[in-house]
Amino acid sequence: MLARAADILEPRWGFGRRGGIAVGTQETVDDLAARTTPPLYEYNVFRPETVEALGRERVRSAPAWYVEELDNGGVFLAVREPPRQCGPAAEPCFEVGDHLGIALGKTDRYH
């Protein structure tokens, strides 16, 4: 369902995190969305420019629970089977981040 919504809405960047939005204390969502390679969260919508920057085959072959190419050339990627989070002890999250060459998103929350 999230991949379908991303296909329709075509966001510049989308992410999900169980329990609320997570961003670093020195960053805003706008700052993160402006990056070609934003950090990795539990669920991610990568725009076509991000997929190209990371490498389409690299993104498609990520050792994530779910990877789906979107009609607009972007990719929806769920790192772990929901509702599992990425955190300090989540080895699959580090594997996917290392594979893609991007850092895990901050885990500070605001609501």
Rosetta blueprint (number, residue, H / E / L):
1 M L
2 L H
3 A H
4 R H
5 A H
6 A H
7 D H
8 I H
9 L H
10 E L
11 P L
12 R L
13 W E
14 G E
15 F E
16 G E
17 R L
18 R L
19 G L
20 G L
21 I E
22 A E
23 V L
24 G L
25 T L
26 Q L
27 E L
28 T L
29 V H
30 D H
31 D H
32 L H
33 A H
34 A H
35 R L
36 T L
37 T L
38 P L
39 P L
40 L E
41 Y L
42 E L
43 Y E
44 N E
45 V E
46 F E
47 R L
48 P H
49 E H
50 T H
51 V H
52 E H
53 A H
54 L H
55 G L
56 R H
57 E H
58 R H
59 V H
60 R H
61 S L
62 A L
63 P L
64 A L
65 W L
66 Y E
67 V E
68 E E
69 E E
70 L L
71 D L
72 N L
73 G L
74 G L
75 V E
76 F E
77 L E
78 A E
79 V L
80 R L
81 E L
82 P L
83 P L
84 R L
85 Q L
86 C L
87 G L
88 P L
89 A L
90 A L
91 E H
92 P H
93 C H
94 F H
95 E H
96 V H
97 G H
98 D H
99 H H
100 L H
101 G L
102 I L
103 A L
104 L E
105 G L
106 K L
107 T L
108 D L
109 R E
110 Y E
111 H L
